[in-house]
Amino acid sequence: MQAVMETYKRLNIAPTGGAGSWLFDEEGNRYLDFIGGIATNSLGHGHPALVEAIREQAGKLIHCSNLYEIPLQAEVAKMLTDATDFDRVFFCNSGTESFEAAIKLSRKYANDTRGPHKHEVLTFSKSFHGRTYGGLTATAQPVLQNGFGPMLPGIVHAPFGDLQTAQTMVGPQTAAILVEPIQGEGGINEPPEGFLEGLRDLCDEHGSLLIFDEVQTGAGRTGHLYAYQGTDVVPDVLTSAKGLGGGFPVGAMMVKEEFAALEPGNHGSTFGGNPLAMAAVKAVLGVVGDPAFLEEVRFKGTVLKNALIKLAEAVPGAEVRGQGLLLGLDLGDTSLALEVFEHCLDEGVLVNLVGGTTIRMAPPLIVSRTEVRAALDTFRGGVYESIEATIPEAAVA
């Protein structure tokens, strides 16, 4: 019996080191990391800018209470607001914490401006917003909620992509609408055309806040610093984590000035915005915030997606979804998807299986074009072996 509580279905892989897009174990095995800590290791492993920033800051000051001014925190907040449409930033330690902050803020704003009746939050099916009670309640996946009830009141769910149903559920009681611009854990699901725009209109009509959960899509993952910047919709609040720290635990909630309702004593975080985390975020933004870097992410994402689309032609009903370097190959069959996943594992390419049928890919943003081609060769081999059919050759630039 091991001392670590068994809350994860762990694979028989034990990395002890990494470099770039690769992980290594003590036996000398190499793995092409095409999941990147689940969209977290944005700069890969051992990136010199991130390593040096953490090392240098650790020698100066690791933690300082938020009872005092933290200059580096203010500097990083300005980097984020300068690069986005937001004015204020609250720092925390994870994606679910950033979600909790956003929900508290939306209810506080609604209470202050309209009264306590306006407290309901609308979220969507197949979403994922974390594993705290607030996050779990907002996560419209009953399988994840089983055994933990009752869920918290005041959070309701509509089918993802169904604007007509959302319209019937939003009213004077709605404090906020919460949505992922691209669903991650739910299977890399993209919203249908006009859905996000329709949610924006609903919020404007009812005086509700539109919250984008960009924990997985943020920090350059889609080829934009934040996914909303590739749409025509600007949310009122945005949550961020995962890739923002490049692997170092950090979360952030960003909000427009007119909605920044939280005051001293309303919310807090002991470790939120600590100097070591801020050094990591500053290093990540210094790389990912470069327009040329983001353009390269978009290019590699296009290469990968186009090749996967051609590969999917070999499987009836298969589909490719996502943007940038957050992509899902939905094979439409649980047995086939498991076989392809296990083939990738055997060949040393680490991916993730979500929703039973979708191979999720979220490699480090620094992944090379050569590494993308190598992963594609593995995907082709896995599909070919599983269906025993001829695979159309994918054109890869």
N, C-alpha and C positions, 0 to 999 in steps of 0.2 A: 504493500500500500504506500503510495507516495503522499507527501505532505501537501502538495498543491491540490486545491479543490478541483474536481473534474467538471468544469463548466464549459469545456471546449472539446469538440471531436478532433483531436490532434492527428495530423498525418505523421508517418514515421520518418520525419525529417527534422534534424536538429542543427540548424545553422549556428556557427560560431564566429563567422566573419563575413565580410562582404566588400565588394569594390564595384562601383558603377552600377550596372544592371545585374550583377551577379552575386549570389550567395554561396558560401562554402561551409562544409562541415568538417569535423575533425578527421574524417576518413579520407579527405581529399576530393570528395564529390563536389561538382559544380552545378549550380542551378541558375538558369536564366529567369530572373524574377519578373514575371509578367503580371504580377498583381500588386507589387510595390507596397506591401503592408496594408493592403486594401486602400489604394489611392492615397497613401500617406507618405511614403518615401519619395517625395516629389523630385529631389535631387539625387536619388539613388543612394548608394551606400558609400560612406567615406568621402563624400564630396569635400574637397579642400576648403572651400569658403565656409561651409557649415561647420566642419570640424574645428577649424581655427577660431571661428567666432565663439563657439561654445567653450573651447579650451581657454581662450583669452579672458572671457567673461567669468569663467569659474575661478580664475586666479584673482579676480577683483571683488566680485560680490555675487553670490548665488541667489540669496533671497533677502528681500527687504519688505517690511510690512507696508500695506497700502495706507497705513496711518500717516505715511510720509510721502513726499514727492519722489517719483521714480522717473528721472529724466529720460531714460531709454524707453520707457513705456510711452511717454508723451511723443517721442520721436517716431516710434513705430506706428502709433495711432495716426499721426499726421501722414505717414507714408501711405496708409490705407485710405484715409479720407481723400488725399490728393489723387489717388488712383481710381476712386469710385465716386458714386453719387451720394455718399453718406457724410455726415458731419461729426458724429460721436461714435466712440468705440468702447465697449465693455469687454475686458479680457478675462478669460476663465481658463479651464484646463482641458476641455474636451468638447466634442460636438453636442452631446446631450446636455451639457451645462450651458452651452450657448443657446440651445433650444429653450431650456427652462428660463433663462434670462429674457428671451424674446416673448415668451408667453406671459411672464410677470409684467413686462413692460406694456404689452398690448392691453392687458386687463387694467393696469393702473391708468393708462391713458384714457381708456374707455370710461372707467369709473370717474375720473376727474372731469371729463368733458360731457358725458352723457348720463352717468349714474350707474349704480350696481347692477341694474337689469341687463346692461350690455357687457356680457362676460363670455359668451360662447365662442369657441374656436372651431372652425371647420377644417378638417384634414381629409386625406384621400386614401382609397384602397391601395394596397400593395406598397404603402409608404413605409419608411423607417426613420424614426426620429430619436432613437436611443432606448435605453433600458431602465432609466429611472421611472418612477410611477407616472410622472407627467409625460415623458417621452414614450413610454410603453402604451399609455392610453391614446396618445396621438398616433401611434403606429397602428394602422388599420390592418393588422394581420392577426386574426384570432389565434392562430397556432402559437404565436409568441406570447399571447396573453393567458393561455390556458394554465390554470393552477394558481394564478396570482390575483384573482379578482377579490373584491369588486374593483373595477377601474374607476378613475376619478370622474366626477360629474363635469359637465360643461364643455366636453369635447365630443363633436359629432363627425361622422364620416360620410363622404360621398364617393361614388365611383370615379377613379382617376380618368380624366379626359371627358367626363360627362358634364358639360357646361349647363345643360338644361336642368339636370337634377340639382346642381349646385345653386342655380338661380332660385329653386323652390325652397332651399334650405337656409338661404341667407336673408336676414331681416334686421329689425331694430335690435335684436339680441346679440348680433354677431360683432364681436370685438376684433376678430382677425380671421383671415384665411391663410393657412399654412400649406405650402406646396414645394416639392422638389422640382426644379426646372427640368431635370432628368432624374428619374428614380434609379437609385443604385441597387440596394438590396432587393428591391422588388423585381429585378430582372433587366435593368438598363432600359427602362420604358420612357420613350419620348412623348410629350404631350401632343395631341392632334393640333392641326393648324387652328389658330384663333382661341385656343383654350386659355393660355396665359393672359392674352389680351382681354378675354371675357372676364377673367377673375379680377383683373385690374379695374375694369368698368364696374363690376359688382361692388368692390371695395369703395370706389369713389362715390357710388350711388348711396351706399349705406353708412358712410363714415367709418368704415372698418379698415384695419391695417392689413396690407398685403405683405406676408413674410415669405421670403425664399430661403429654404434650407439648402445652403450650398456647402454643407460639410464635405460632401464627396465631389461635387462639381467645381469647387473653388480652387484657388491658388494655381491657376493655369491649366487645370486638368482638361478643359474643353478647347484649349487654344486661345482662350480669353482669360484675363485674370480672374474674372467671375463670369459664369455662364450667362447671367442676365445681360451682360454687355454684348452678347451675340444675338440678342433679341430686341424687340421694340418695346419691351416692358421694363420699367424700373420699379422695384419693390420699395416699400417703406422701411423695411427691416430685413437684414440679411444675417444668417448664421454661418460661421466658418470654423473649420478645425482641420483635422487630418493633415493634408499636404501643407498647410500654412506653416507648420513648424518643421517640415521635412523629416519628421520622425520624432521630434521632441514634443511632449504633450503640451498642447496649447489650444485654446478656443477663443473665438471672438464673436461678439454680436455688434453689428453696425446698424446705425439708425439715423434717419434724417433729424435735423435739429428740432423741427416742430413737433416731433413725436417722442423726444427724449424725456419721458415722464419720470424716470427713476431718479430719486433724490438720495442724499446721504441717509443711510439706515434702511433703505428699501431693499437693497440687495448687496451682495459682496462675495468675495472669494479669497480665502487666505493666501493661496498660491497664485491667483490670477494676475497675470502681467508681471510676474517676477523677472528680475534682470536676466537670468539665464534663458528663460523662454523668449524674452524679447530679443536677445542677441540672436537666437535661432531664427526667429521670424524676420528680423532685419536682413540676415544673410540670405534667406530664401527669397524674399522680395527683391533683393539686389540682383538675383539671377533671373527669377521668373518674371519680374516686372519689365524686363527688356522686351520691347516690341519684336525685335528680331528673334528672340528666343520663343516667344509665343507663336510667331509665324512658322517657325520650324516645327513646333508641336502640331499646329494645324496641318502642315504638310505631311508629317509622319502619320497623323491620324487619318488623313485622306488616303494615303497609300495603303494603310492597314485595312481600312473599311472597304475600299474598292476591291481589294484582293479577297476579303472575307465574303463579300457579296457574290463574287464569282464562284467561290468555294461552296456557298450555300445553294447554288443552282443545282448541285449534285444531290441535294436532299430535299425531297418534296415537303413543302411547308416550312422550310427553314427560313430564318429571317435574321438580318443584322441590324442592330440598333445602337444609337449612341453618337457621340461627337468627340472630336479630338482623340485623346488617349484614354477615353472611358467608353469601351465598346462591349457589346454583348453579341455572341453568336448563339441564337436560339435555334436548336436543332429539332425542337418540336416533339421530342421523344425522350423520356427519362433514361431508358436503357442505352440509347445511342449516345446521349450526352455524357452519361457516366463512363462509357467505354472510351470516348474521346478524352475526357478528363483524365482517366487513368493512363491512357497512352501518353499524354503530355507529361504526367508525373514520371512515368518510366523513362521518358526521353530527357528529363531534367528541365522541363519548362513548367514553371509554377503559374497556374491560373486558378480560378475560383468557379465553383458551380453554384449558381443561385436560381431559385425558383424551380429547381428540378430539371430544367431543360436548357438553361442558358449558361454558356461558358463566358464568364466575365473576365475582361482584360483591362488592367489599369497599371501598365508598366511605369517605371520612373520616367519623368518627363525628359530626362537626359538620354534615354535609350537611343542607341545609334540606328541608322537606317539598316546597317548590316544585321544588327540584332533583331530588328523587325522582320527582315527576310528569313532569318533563321527560325524564328518563332512560327512564321507562316508555313515553312516547310514541315514543321512538326504538326501543325493543325491539319495540313493537307494529308499527311501520313495517317493521322488518327482517324479522320473521316473516311479516307480510302480503305483502311483496314476494316473499319466497322461496317461499311455498307458494301464492300467488295464490288466497287463500281469504278468506272473511269471518272476522274475528277477533271473538269475543265481547267486548263492551265490559267492561273491568275496572273494578270499583267501587273507586275510590280515595278514601279519606277526605280 
